[in-house]
Amino acid sequence: MSSNRLNSIAESEAEVVAVQEEAPVAVAPDPAPQATPRPSQPGRWSSWKDIVERISYQGIVRNMPYLMFLTLLCILYITNNNRAISLTRNINSKSKELKELRWRYMDIQSRLMYQTSETQLIPKAAAIGLKPLDKPAFEIRVKVPATTEKED
């Protein structure tokens, strides 16, 4: 069996060698490809015809979803811009109001501090019959006797 196998392998190799030794057959070259117009690639403006075709009615109808999307984006952009401007104006007016209220608070606080100073209170107290102390303040302490309750 192995000899039959070796013989069949040798025969197939001989056929391959014989095929390789034959003279190459002259193959006629393919005729030059005819210049066929390539379809325009998306995003390319290859000629005026493509430009006019994209702007024409059919081009607009074909791109309607894209145009609607762009319109929606423009509307959102304008709305967002107007809202930002309105918010900025509102913040500016609130900050001006806050500054004014802060100044008012500081003015009232300084007036209160001035009105409650000792030099201002003495004349007002004198008008109702009060006068300042001659002696410094002192503390009165009362001693309570310790009582023991042992009642039996």
PESULBEL-V206339 format. One line per field, one symbol per residue. ss: DSSP state (2 for helix, 1 for strand, 0 for the rest). phi: phi as a letter, one per 30 degrees, with the letter a starting at -180 (. if undefined). burial: + if it has 9 or more other ideal C-beta (glycine too) atoms within 8 Angstrom, else -. A space follows every 10 residues. Layout:
ss->???
phi->???
burial->???
This chain:
ss->0222222222 2222222222 2000000000 0000000000 0000000222 2222202222 2202222222 2222222222 2222222222 2222222222 2222222222 2222200222 2222222000 0000000000 0000000000 00
phi->.ddddddddd dddddddddd ddddddcddd dedddcdddd ddiccdaddd ddddddeddd ddceeddddd dddddddddd dddddddddd dddddddddd dddddddddd dddddcdddd dedddddcjc bdddcddbcc ccccddcccb cc
burial->---------- ---------- ---------- ---------- ---------+ +-+-----++ --+---+--- ---------- ---------- ---------- ---------- ---------+ ++--++---- ---------- ---------- --
